[in-house]
Amino acid sequence: MDTVRDHLWLWCHETGANNGQYSLPRTSRMSPAEAAYYLDIPNVLMIVYGDKPEPPFDQLSIAFRPLKNVVWSIIGDSSSKRNDKATDISEVTRLANKFPNITGGMMDDFFHPANEKGEIARYSASEIAAFRDQLHKAAHGLDLWVVLYSHNLDLPVQEHIKNCDVVTFWTWNAADLADLDKNFERLEKAVGSKRKILGCYMWDFGAGKPIPLDTMKKQCESGLKWLKEGRIDGMIFLSSVICDMELEAVEWTRKWIAEVGDQPLARKTSGGK
């Protein structure tokens, strides 16, 4: 039987990626693999940030070999400008032949307000369908993941999302987590039966300040409840590059994972392969 820990994920960037940003109080030296070990999380998403790392990704993937599931970004964050023109999908599918625990490709910071052409995403719905086909045909078959923020819920995202396998749901500003229950219901209506994973920030990146501990608890307790009810397939904690800053929310989360991680899930979920 699966446990809660089997469905927990850590969002990772290259070591030190957020140093000097978002009013974080310290610099980080912890690697993605070290952060997964620190939080005792068996699944990671490795996301290109500011165009780093650059392919090939083999060296970083070696450190992930002991982990259960690894998802690499095929489209990095919004500051990864190379991915506005070309994805890293060929590199990720190549890598999956070498590392069988690579189970998916992520599209980060994918949606945006409509531009002058009426476009709401970095790639078209037809291009997403092609990405999914390429991932599904690769190696042992990879899933296509996408990031959706609560502030994207007013966009007509259904046509883009219909060819995605996993939707990760994020609330950028911690103050908006007061509406988490309501917004999650809106997500369910928008994406239907798609596999859903709750994204949990451990720092208020939107406001550049610590996330209140009661807000961190709300995220985690809501996620645990929905996981046990089968409404979500997992939870993601963001991110590896703040895990050695001794932030209150990170340390609380580490203890919370230790307390609930071994709890069995009464029903089978599909948070990974």
Buried (B, 14 or more C-beta within 10 A) or exposed (E): EBBBBBBBBBBBBBBBBBBEEEEBEEEBEBBBBBBBBBBEBBBBBBBBBBEBBEEEBEEBBEBBEEBBBBBBBBBBBBEBEBBEEEBBBEBBBBBBEEBEBBBBBBBBBBBEEEEEEEEBBBBEBEBBBEBBEBBEEBBEEBBBBBBBBBBBBEBEBEEBBBBBBBBBBBBBBBEBBEEBEEBBEBBBEBBEEBBBBBBBBBBBBBBEBBBBEEBBBBBBEBBBEBBBEEBBBBBBBBBBBBBBBEBEBBBBBBEBBEEBBEEEBEEEBBBBB
